[in-house]
Amino acid sequence: MDLQNNVNELITLRTNGVEDAMKSMKDIESLFDKVTSNYRPLLNGERYLSDVEVSHRLKMSRRTLQDYRDNGTLPYFKLGGKVLYRESDLEALLQRCYHPVISKAASQKFAP
């Protein structure tokens, strides 16, 4: 008789199991939206970034990026009014500008 009562019970959005499932689905949807909003497909093996994205990543102003474009420090593409940068060009720039830390003992060893 108990089983018959359970089968005939009305299931609503407020039912415990349904409420938990709906919360889990909303959490998954939120995570999916977050992941897909940052997705950048590759074009011929390259990822391209806008000046806004690059300025956020490098923590510098868009004006500084313009200076880098103007003086040839950073290569770019201009399509219509949109400026795009190859991710590999950014990585190359960072590698060129990298200054490793040299310990005092190592610097004294090589001093004349």
C-alpha positions in Angstrom: 0.0 0.0 0.0 2.9 2.3 0.8 4.3 1.8 -2.8 0.9 2.8 -4.2 0.9 6.0 -2.2 4.5 6.9 -3.4 3.5 6.3 -7.1 0.5 8.6 -6.8 2.4 11.3 -5.0 2.5 14.6 -6.9 6.0 15.6 -7.9 6.6 19.4 -8.0 9.6 21.7 -8.3 9.6 21.9 -4.5 9.9 18.1 -4.0 13.3 17.5 -2.3 14.9 15.4 -5.0 13.7 17.6 -7.8 14.8 20.8 -6.0 18.3 19.3 -5.5 18.5 18.2 -9.2 17.4 21.7 -10.4 20.1 23.3 -8.3 22.7 21.0 -9.7 21.6 21.7 -13.3 21.8 25.4 -12.6 25.3 25.0 -11.2 26.3 23.0 -14.3 24.8 25.6 -16.6 26.7 28.4 -14.8 30.0 26.5 -15.1 29.3 25.7 -18.8 28.6 29.4 -19.5 31.9 30.4 -17.8 33.9 27.9 -19.7 32.4 28.6 -23.1 32.6 32.4 -22.7 36.5 32.2 -22.7 36.7 29.7 -25.5 38.8 30.8 -28.5 38.9 28.4 -31.5 42.2 28.0 -33.3 42.6 29.3 -36.8 45.4 27.4 -38.6 46.8 26.4 -35.3 46.9 30.0 -33.9 44.7 31.8 -31.4 44.0 35.5 -31.9 43.3 38.0 -29.2 41.7 41.5 -29.3 43.5 44.5 -27.9 41.1 44.4 -24.9 42.0 40.8 -24.1 45.7 41.5 -24.5 45.6 44.5 -22.3 43.9 42.5 -19.6 46.3 39.6 -19.9 49.4 41.8 -19.8 47.9 44.2 -17.3 48.7 47.3 -19.4 46.6 49.9 -21.1 45.4 49.8 -24.6 47.4 53.0 -25.2 50.6 51.2 -24.3 49.7 48.4 -26.8 49.2 51.1 -29.4 52.7 52.4 -28.7 54.0 48.8 -29.1 52.3 48.6 -32.4 53.6 52.0 -33.5 57.2 51.3 -32.7 57.2 47.7 -34.0 57.6 46.0 -30.7 54.5 43.8 -31.1 53.2 42.6 -34.5 49.4 42.8 -35.1 46.7 42.4 -37.7 44.2 45.1 -38.4 40.9 44.0 -40.0 38.6 47.0 -40.5 38.8 48.8 -37.2 39.6 45.7 -35.2 43.2 45.0 -34.0 44.2 41.4 -33.4 47.3 39.8 -31.9 48.6 36.3 -32.3 49.0 34.6 -29.0 52.3 33.2 -30.1 53.6 36.7 -30.8 52.7 37.7 -27.3 54.6 34.7 -25.9 57.6 35.5 -28.1 57.6 39.1 -26.8 57.5 37.9 -23.2 60.4 35.5 -23.9 62.5 38.3 -25.5 61.9 40.6 -22.5 62.5 38.0 -19.9 65.4 38.7 -17.5 66.3 35.8 -15.3 67.4 36.3 -11.7 71.1 35.8 -11.2 72.2 35.1 -7.7 74.9 37.2 -6.1 77.2 34.2 -6.0 76.8 33.5 -9.7 77.3 37.1 -10.6 80.5 37.3 -8.6 81.8 34.2 -10.2 81.6 35.8 -13.7 82.7 39.3 -12.6 86.1 40.4 -14.0 
